[in-house]
Amino acid sequence: MSVDHHDLDQLTGIRSGKPSFYIEYLASAERLRRVIHALDRISRALVRTTEGPGTLVRSVAEAAAEHLTAHWVVFALAEGALPEAAPRHLVLGPQGTEVDAADPELPPWVTAHLDAVRSGEGHTHEAVDTADDDGTTGTTDAAHDPHHLHVPVHLDGDVVGEIVAWTGAERAIDATDASVLRVLASQTAAALQNSALHQRTMRLYGEASRHAEDLAARNDQLQRTRDALTVARQREVLDAERHRIARELHDSVTQYALSAGMQIEVVRSEMRDERQRERLETAKALTRRAVEQLRSAIYALNHSGDRGPQSLPAMLEELSTVHMPSDLRVEVRLEGRPVALSSGAERSLFRVAGEALFNAAVHAEATVAVVRLAYRKDRLVLSVSDDGTGDPEHVRRSLRVAAAGDLDGSHRGLVNMAERAREIGGTLRIRRAPQGGIRVEVGVPLCPSPAPAEISEEARNGS
């Protein structure tokens, strides 16, 4: 805090060329006590810079009012001075209450001083420096009113405002009071400027933080967009390659398999050896199975996979309309309210249905197959029934032989169905279908089972 040496003399009452008397010492001690208290109050007011200009202005006005026991205190800034400082003025009335500058009950002399300071004419008020008998000086108005004081607020050599005070009849303003207010005024302008700069800095910091957050969000969005574009490009390349492979399979491998099947049929029709005819029949069936598997693979390769995971009923509908031979009519029937299973369980059931339909079309020469998906209270039952020529007992026997050791792999499909049912805790049953052919049925509990079930006794024993 920078204080003029002249003000220090006024504050302490000590002058190097004047004798010391006890009475004067007592007066100086009391004056010094008041000054120390005032300076402490001023310091506490000025350190509130970071709380904003409004808090600072009120603290300054309250410090002046407390020191002078003033009835009225006006703090005002001239128009154009310290443009970022707010509020621009403050009026404290009796008991330190804040009064609106537009209040009609405001004393006219207070209003006049306030208007003069705000218009920039406050410091040209009729004011002179007066000297007491001891030579000390204070700033009062032209009428030498000991109950009125106005002190200019300086910043960089310019007057930017004033602190004006009025006291009651019981409190006269002396030169020490004027020095105290000059100290207060000399520090207030700088504190106000610092407070305004602090507020501006905080606003700028807040804006910068918001811009940084917005930039980070935009950067994240850009990164996600870039990743999506990369995935899209990769998917485009992958789809192109899949379509190319699908075309190759359709135009070459499938045609070769069909030609091989036709040649086998020609040779079989001319063959007289029954044993050889049976082998050719098996080769023909395997060729047909290979063609159907190729068609399924071609469809899968052409399928983009963009629709996301499908439910088991939807997969069965697709299986019945796309993957099956054209001479097999498949119906899908749904009973009960569908309950979602794990993706692995639904995929296993889908594979079981596909294998059963393929067997019906290729081995049993079926023309109609019914896929029924029944959602019951605590159990899901998937069944595939056909009108083919298959014999349930023969199929069950083949399954037992294949499970014990399928050397040639001809019944691997049956074993796969049994294993898939067992892996998801289900049971596999093979019985006579109402249509006359074979009914393959898999039952799966809808609640967790303590242990996966084996192939049912009915499937094993032929009941």
C-alpha atoms as one frame of an Amber mdcrd trajectory, in Angstrom:
protein
   0.000   0.000   0.000   1.579   3.295  -1.148   0.942   6.238   1.243   2.144
   9.832   0.871   4.631  11.004   3.589   2.399  13.995   4.249  -0.439  11.575
   5.021   1.811   9.594   7.377   2.414  12.746   9.391  -1.304  13.367   9.508
  -2.055   9.781  10.531   0.456   9.533  13.354   0.347  13.162  14.590   4.150
  13.220  14.941   6.104  16.167  13.578   9.848  16.392  13.952   9.933  20.101
  14.863   7.261  20.224  17.543   7.779  19.531  21.321   5.907  16.617  22.857
   3.362  17.309  25.584   1.431  14.704  27.528  -1.967  15.952  26.452  -0.923
  16.029  22.857   0.554  12.579  23.335  -2.804  11.266  24.536  -4.542  12.855
  21.570  -1.947  11.407  19.215  -2.323   7.965  20.789  -6.099   8.057  20.347
  -5.704   9.291  16.801  -3.171   6.559  16.129  -5.548   3.927  17.512  -8.302
   5.150  15.219  -5.931   5.204  12.278  -4.713   1.661  12.907  -8.281   0.448
  13.170  -9.170   2.323   9.977  -6.188   0.922   8.088  -7.076  -2.575   9.249
 -10.624  -2.025   8.026  -9.320  -0.689   4.714  -7.012  -3.678   4.295  -9.869
  -6.085   4.906 -11.961  -4.210   2.346  -9.289  -4.154  -0.349  -8.393  -7.829
  -0.086 -11.894  -8.709  -1.304 -10.798  -8.048  -4.869 -11.432 -11.592  -6.048
 -15.029 -11.518  -4.815 -15.943  -9.082  -7.562 -16.188  -5.280  -7.956 -19.614
  -5.183  -6.298 -18.331  -6.656  -3.052 -15.246  -4.432  -3.197 -17.246  -1.217
  -3.711 -19.532  -1.981  -0.805 -16.576  -2.878   1.434 -14.859   0.436   0.591
 -18.017   2.454   1.301 -18.597   0.594   4.564 -14.969   1.177   5.623 -15.355
   4.933   5.047 -18.722   5.029   6.842 -17.388   3.081   9.830 -14.297   5.221
  10.248 -16.140   8.553  10.010 -19.322   7.359  11.722 -20.872   8.928   8.657
 -24.568   9.426   8.084 -24.144   9.358   4.293 -21.403   7.966   2.097 -21.261
   8.130  -1.687 -18.874   6.142  -3.838 -19.116   6.922  -7.537 -17.070   6.499
 -10.717 -17.056   9.001 -13.545 -18.591   8.064 -16.864 -16.058   6.321 -19.100
 -13.651   5.583 -16.262 -12.905   1.943 -15.438 -15.515   0.687 -17.937 -15.357
  -2.897 -16.685 -16.000  -1.939 -13.060 -19.533  -2.495 -11.739 -21.462  -1.195
  -9.891 -20.648   2.356 -10.972 -21.934   3.980  -7.779 -23.143   3.153  -4.282
 -24.958   5.228  -1.655 -24.968   4.240   2.015 -27.441   5.942   4.300 -27.774
   6.011   8.093 -26.879   2.760   9.868 -24.984   1.710   6.729 -28.079   0.815
   4.728 -27.780   0.895   0.933 -30.066   3.463  -0.724 -31.154   3.531  -4.351
 -29.714   6.539  -6.165 -33.138   7.172  -7.715 -34.893   7.226  -4.330 -36.856
  10.514  -4.098 -36.157  10.627  -0.344 -32.421  10.958  -1.010 -31.141  14.319
   0.371 -30.633  16.837  -2.461 -27.002  17.524  -1.578 -26.237  13.803  -1.808
 -27.938  13.641  -5.187 -26.045  16.711  -6.387 -22.648  15.255  -5.427 -23.521
  11.886  -6.961 -24.554  13.462 -10.278 -21.449  15.679 -10.306 -19.089  12.739
  -9.752 -20.803  10.555 -12.349 -20.639  13.321 -14.932 -16.913  13.766 -14.290
 -17.217  17.129 -12.532 -16.945  15.939  -8.956 -13.277  16.801  -8.550 -13.945
  20.410  -9.742 -16.377  20.952  -6.876 -15.645  24.050  -4.818 -13.069  22.467
  -2.541  -9.897  23.730  -0.953  -7.145  22.384   1.250  -7.564  23.874   4.708
  -5.022  23.996   7.516  -5.680  23.533  11.204  -3.827  25.472  13.848  -1.177
  22.760  13.956  -0.615  22.998  10.191  -2.327  19.746   9.189  -4.475  19.775
   6.065  -7.800  18.212   5.042 -10.163  18.488   2.057 -13.526  20.142   2.789
 -15.960  22.254   0.840 -15.752  26.039   0.389 -17.903  26.726   3.436 -15.355
  24.928   5.613 -18.031  22.406   6.697 -16.390  20.083   9.278 -19.093  17.491
   8.634 -18.532  17.035   4.906 -15.587  15.492   3.019 -15.017  14.423  -0.564
 -11.802  12.726  -1.709 -10.947  12.052  -5.372 -10.094   8.527  -6.551  -6.975
   8.627  -8.736  -5.713   6.094 -11.272  -2.597   6.703 -13.354  -2.754  10.435
 -12.571  -6.420  10.802 -13.615  -9.419  11.327 -11.371 -11.803   8.430 -12.025
 -14.277   9.007  -9.181 -14.809  10.208  -5.621 -15.608   9.109  -2.109 -17.946
  11.636  -0.473 -19.097  11.532   3.159 -21.317  13.490   5.541 -21.230  13.156
   9.316 -23.651  14.226  12.006 -23.308  17.178  14.355 -21.616  15.017  16.953
 -18.747  13.985  14.641 -16.420  16.540  13.111 -14.058  15.567  10.320 -10.420
  16.429  10.917  -7.248  16.243   8.882  -6.567  12.668  10.066  -9.907  11.556
   8.686  -9.079  13.174   5.359  -5.751  11.326   5.262  -7.450   8.017   6.035
  -9.883   8.515   3.177  -7.063   9.528   0.851  -5.308   6.266   1.689  -8.528
   4.406   1.023  -9.153   6.238  -2.256  -5.572   5.801  -3.487  -5.867   2.021
  -3.223  -9.485   1.628  -4.292  -8.994   2.469  -7.988  -6.201  -0.077  -8.410
  -8.191  -2.668  -6.473 -11.237  -2.013  -8.627  -9.175  -2.383 -11.784  -7.657
  -5.611 -10.488 -11.083  -6.908  -9.514 -12.492  -6.118 -12.948  -9.505  -7.774
 -14.590  -9.909 -10.778 -12.319 -13.572 -11.095 -13.273 -12.710 -10.727 -16.930
  -9.975 -13.322 -16.577 -12.403 -15.719 -14.938 -14.934 -15.142 -17.717 -12.285
 -15.703 -20.348 -11.090 -18.789 -18.512 -14.658 -20.100 -18.382 -15.112 -19.421
 -22.093 -11.774 -21.051 -22.851 -12.761 -24.085 -20.780 -16.083 -24.355 -22.590
 -14.324 -24.003 -25.938 -11.831 -26.667 -24.877 -14.639 -29.020 -23.855 -16.469
 -28.320 -27.106 -13.260 -28.914 -29.057 -12.670 -32.176 -27.213 -16.243 -33.286
 -27.947 -15.857 -32.359 -31.608 -12.538 -34.190 -31.722 -14.158 -37.291 -30.234
 -16.976 -37.014 -32.757 -14.451 -36.615 -35.560 -12.537 -39.649 -34.332 -15.744
 -41.694 -34.173 -16.645 -40.550 -37.672 -13.174 -41.456 -38.891 -13.443 -44.881
 -37.273 -16.877 -45.375 -38.818 -15.525 -44.438 -42.229 -12.623 -46.845 -41.780
 -15.016 -49.631 -40.796 -17.259 -48.758 -43.752 -14.321 -48.885 -46.154 -13.181
 -52.192 -44.698 -16.708 -53.548 -44.925 -16.965 -52.394 -48.523 -13.748 -54.180
 -49.414 -14.852 -57.274 -47.498 -18.291 -57.305 -49.146 -16.720 -56.965 -52.583
 -14.451 -59.923 -51.854 -17.329 -61.986 -50.474 -19.434 -61.270 -53.554 -16.509
 -62.251 -55.773 -16.097 -65.562 -53.940 -19.860 -66.156 -54.106 -19.825 -65.625
 -57.870 -16.900 -67.988 -58.248 -18.673 -70.665 -56.212 -21.888 -70.240 -58.167
 -20.334 -70.108 -61.617 -17.758 -72.841 -61.168 -17.871 -75.102 -58.115 -21.670
 -75.397 -57.967 -21.899 -76.090 -61.666 -19.179 -78.719 -61.396 -21.021 -80.387
 -58.500 -24.293 -80.378 -60.451 -22.544 -81.846 -63.496 -20.983 -84.524 -61.326
 -24.406 -85.394 -59.948 -25.870 -85.661 -63.417 -23.045 -87.934 -64.528 -23.522
 -90.114 -61.464 -27.241 -90.413 -62.243 -26.470 -91.407 -65.842 -24.007 -94.078
 -64.723 -26.394 -95.304 -61.985 -29.227 -95.759 -64.479 -27.013 -97.935 -66.670
 -25.506 -99.933 -63.810 -26.882-103.451 -63.273 -24.909-104.356 -60.160 -27.204
-103.517 -57.233 -24.336-102.986 -54.826 -22.670-100.532 -57.182 -26.009 -98.792
 -57.740 -26.330 -98.253 -53.988 -22.867 -96.727 -53.859 -23.700 -94.453 -56.764
 -26.928 -93.515 -54.994 -24.894 -92.526 -51.957 -22.520 -90.520 -54.153 -25.494
 -88.820 -55.782 -26.936 -87.920 -52.356 -23.605 -86.570 -51.215 -23.323 -84.519
 -54.393 -26.783 -83.127 -53.840 -25.907 -82.313 -50.258 -22.749 -80.545 -51.427
 -24.801 -78.437 -53.865 -27.224 -77.432 -51.119 -24.374 -76.542 -48.788 -22.803
 -74.494 -51.574 -26.067 -72.647 -52.075 -26.208 -71.894 -48.350 -22.618 -70.672
 -48.425 -23.327 -68.509 -51.475 -26.304 -66.958 -49.719 -24.274 -66.315 -46.567
 -21.511 -64.682 -48.604 -23.988 -62.438 -50.400 -25.684 -61.549 -47.137 -24.326
 -58.201 -45.899 -24.922 -58.898 -42.225 -25.979 -55.276 -41.632 -29.302 -56.162
 -40.082 -27.702 -57.165 -36.813 -28.640 -60.159 -34.642 -31.874 -61.942 -35.601
 -34.281 -63.794 -33.357 -34.655 -67.553 -33.626 -38.111 -67.316 -35.299 -36.705
 -64.872 -37.875 -33.739 -67.141 -38.591 -36.049 -70.132 -39.081 -38.255 -68.150
 -41.478 -35.179 -67.225 -43.475 -33.936 -70.812 -43.408 -37.266 -72.098 -44.747
 -37.428 -69.632 -47.642 -33.823 -69.256 -48.733 -31.657 -72.194 -47.824 -33.912
 -75.106 -48.699 -34.261 -76.924 -52.048 -37.056 -75.674 -54.236 -38.841 -79.075
 -54.193 -39.268 -78.984 -50.395 -42.095 -76.812 -49.032 -41.385 -75.692 -45.498
 -43.866 -74.194 -43.031 -42.795 -72.435 -39.823 -45.309 -72.381 -36.961 -44.894
 -70.403 -33.767 -46.663 -71.208 -30.501 -46.588 -69.124 -27.333 -44.767 -65.903
 -26.615 -41.125 -65.901 -27.799 -38.479 -65.763 -25.084 -34.955 -64.700 -25.941
 -32.247 -67.300 -25.387 -28.515 -66.835 -25.506 -27.113 -66.290 -28.975 -25.238
 -69.597 -28.727 -28.389 -71.544 -27.823 -30.419 -69.972 -30.624 -27.634 -70.646
 -33.100 -27.472 -74.306 -32.037 -31.240 -74.722 -32.459 -30.998 -73.052 -35.863
 -28.318 -75.542 -36.902 -30.414 -78.481 -35.659 -33.396 -77.280 -37.700 -31.216
 -76.806 -40.763 -29.732 -80.301 -40.491 -33.173 -81.874 -39.968 -34.607 -80.086
 -43.004 -31.633 -81.072 -45.128 -32.015 -84.720 -44.131 -35.718 -84.539 -44.947
 -35.017 -83.129 -48.398 -31.956 -85.208 -49.346 -32.352 -88.557 -47.601 -36.095
 -88.881 -46.971 -37.152 -87.278 -50.277 -39.781 -85.249 -48.394 -41.942 -82.693
 -50.166 -43.415 -80.983 -47.079 -41.769 -80.165 -43.750 -43.225 -78.360 -40.727
 -40.955 -76.477 -38.324 -42.751 -75.816 -35.029 -41.300 -73.549 -32.331 -43.321
 -73.886 -29.127 -42.608 -71.568 -26.175 -44.083 -73.161 -23.081 -44.050 -72.160
 -19.430 -40.581 -73.448 -18.615 -39.517 -75.185 -21.798 -38.875 -74.466 -25.467
 -39.603 -77.251 -27.949 -38.297 -77.151 -31.510 -39.569 -79.857 -33.827 -39.125
 -80.617 -37.545 -41.651 -83.034 -39.089 -41.710 -84.256 -42.700 -43.716 -86.497
 -45.013 -40.697 -88.356 -46.328 -39.777 -92.019 -46.449 -37.531 -92.042 -43.392
 -37.882 -94.690 -40.690 -37.508 -93.411 -37.083 -36.127 -96.742 -35.850 -33.504
 -96.822 -38.581 -32.508 -93.229 -37.793 -32.213 -93.948 -34.058 -30.091 -97.011
 -34.779 -27.843 -95.017 -37.103 -27.454 -92.378 -34.398 -26.357 -94.939 -31.819
 -23.853 -96.444 -34.235 -22.515 -93.047 -35.247 -22.215 -91.927 -31.617 -20.256
 -95.102 -30.811 -17.858 -94.600 -33.710 -18.868 -93.239 -37.106 -16.006 -94.521
 -39.224 -17.129 -93.301 -42.644 -18.780 -90.094 -41.391 -22.007 -90.752 -43.278
 -24.155 -90.012 -40.211 -22.164 -87.139 -38.840 -25.189 -84.815 -39.168 -27.187
 -86.880 -36.674 -24.316 -86.829 -34.194 -23.995 -83.056 -34.592 -27.675 -82.583
 -33.789 -27.365 -84.718 -30.642 -24.237 -82.872 -29.514 -25.787 -79.432 -30.073
 -28.862 -80.420 -28.053 -26.683 -81.761 -25.249 -24.465 -78.637 -25.173 -27.439
 -76.347 -24.476 -28.902 -78.663 -21.824 -31.602 -80.062 -24.096 -32.946 -83.454
 -25.140 -33.128 -84.902 -28.648 -36.037 -87.181 -29.624 -36.683 -88.935 -32.928
 -40.154 -90.330 -33.575 -42.774 -90.866 -36.277 -44.226 -87.647 -37.653 -47.989
 -87.103 -38.110 -47.290 -86.601 -41.829 -45.818 -90.097 -42.024 -42.143 -89.297
 -42.041 -39.743 -88.429 -39.213 -40.160 -85.931 -36.392 -36.951 -84.532 -34.882
 -37.624 -82.765 -31.597 -35.333 -80.810 -29.269 -36.556 -79.641 -25.868 -34.619
 -76.921 -24.035 -35.388 -75.655 -20.501 -36.045 -71.924 -20.316 -34.377 -71.791
 -16.884 -30.803 -72.904 -16.175 -30.445 -76.655 -15.788 -28.061 -78.116 -13.170
 -26.522 -80.474 -15.691 -26.840 -80.880 -19.450 -29.086 -83.747 -20.527 -27.960
 -86.672 -22.588 -29.785 -88.124 -25.581 -33.180 -89.194 -24.332 -33.876 -92.836
 -23.568 -36.551 -92.709 -26.226 -33.965 -91.735 -28.826 -31.587 -94.417 -27.616
 -34.068 -97.275 -27.166 -36.413 -96.552 -30.036 -39.553 -95.995 -27.932
